[in-house]
Amino acid sequence: MDQKTVRTIEDIARLAGVSKSTVSRALNDSPLIGEDTKKRIQAIAKQHDFEISIPARRLSMQESRTIAYVTQAWHLDFSITMLFSMEMLGAIAAGLGRNHYDLLMAQVNPYDNSWISQYQAAKRADGFILMTSARKPYHIKALVESKAPFIVWGVPMQNMSYCSVMGDNYAGGLIGARHLVNTGRKRIGFIGGPADELEVQRRFDGYTAALNEGGMTVDQALVAYADFTPESGAAAMKQLLGQAPDMDAVFVGGDVMAVAILNVLRQAGRRVPEDVAVVGYDDLSIAAISQPALTTVRQNIPTAGRLLAENLIQYLQTGIVTNVCIPVELVVRQSA
């Protein structure tokens, strides 16, 4: 076969003695192909001045080479409330880009799942990264029933098989609250996200275990729930100050809420950390520049975003379902 007749992936496949899909993955530098095979196929392509046609490949493989990042349409403009989602979005985009996939932003109604069939029918996306928080189980159930390829950020639901990535929420609650116990605090509050979310429940379990280690029990007057927004976090903190004015620390299930809580404490005349110590969760970029700088549980968002991208791509290529739990760590700053 001379150079001029090498025009398609099929031609390369015949020369290399492999399948068309193997050639496609090798030319796209897929980690699922062995290095020796990949280099041999790439060398053949280079020898024959072959360049893969992206539109043709997508048509032949019936792929869009695009992944949809699915979130609910809460805000018309960017705000601090969206900081976690935006930082995760950047990490996911980097992971997809390294694997030659494009990113599509899909803002959906939490009470409607028709977007699944709309995106699938139009072949606008090969798979979905589900980042909703409101009514997440509703969307997961619909995705499973429609057999759509997807991956979720969060604790996987029981009796359902799908890909997921999560931080170690129990360990996060444990190390965050344990730090407060170890610094001598006796009246430690808990402010979580929505009480029905599995992530929030596991963080509360870790908080409870840390109190028990320190010879304390949970006081419901020191427990409140919010929705991860700064306004809801501030309202929850005011509630706890009213119910338990002797509280001397609070573990908060999100940095955005924790930063708002710092302001509530200032307005109430409480010094941080002298009067009330504060530990947040996530280690968003805002944590290091808050006043005072926020002690927080780091979820390692760059790693989480990369795994959400790579594990979904792996599922698309192999059908392998993965459920990954990422370790967390405490970052000690000035607030506790």
Secondary structure, DSSP 8 states (H G I E B T S, - for coil): --GGG--SHHHHHHHHTS-HHHHHHHHTT-TTS-HHHHHHHHHHHHHTT----HHHHHHHHT---EEEEEEE---SS--GGGHHHHHHHHHHHHHHHHTT-EEEEEEE-TT--THHHHHHHTT--SEEEE---TTHHHHHHHHHHTT--EEEES---TT---EEEEE-HHHHHHHHHHHHHHTT-SSEEEEES-TT-HHHHHHHHHHHHHHHHTT----GGGEEE--SSHHHHHHHHHHHHHH-TT--EEEES-HHHHHHHHHHHHHTT--TTTT-EEEEEE--GGGGGSSS--EEEE--HHHHHHHHHHHHHHHHHH----EEEE--EEE--S--
